[in-house]
Structure formats: C-alpha cells, structure tokens
Amino acid sequence: MDIEVIIGEDTLEKSIPENSSIKELLKLLEIPTETVVVKRNQSIVIEEEIINDGDTIEIIKVIYGG
C-alpha cells in the first residue's frame, strides 16, 4: 500500500506492506520510536496504530536534553 511520509521539510512517497504499524514504519525508516511523535492524518497516534492505504504520516522529531 502507498502512503505519504513527512519528516521535517521532506515528503516521501512510500510503499509498505498491508497492516503495517507505525512502529514497523519507524523501524523501516531506521528512526528510534523514543525520539519522535507521529501524526496520522493530522492526529497524534501511538506506535501500535495500523496504517491504512493513502494515509499521510508526519514524523516529528522531539528535541530534549538539559
């Protein structure tokens, strides 16, 4: 299935297997789950959320530290 992935200023068209989760997408993109917040179609979602064909996934990197 095809989805749109937004990471910062970059937009990617990505083809992923059916019933993939946010966690599986992040693993595919080599992005640690603890360093990002993910939105699916404008709503914040948890990493177990299943992605649907045509979804727009926005990956927001969280900056933290002291």
Secondary structure by P-SEA (a helix, b strand, c coil): cbbbbbcccccccccccccccaaaaaaaaccccccccccccccccccccccccbbbbbbbbbbbcc
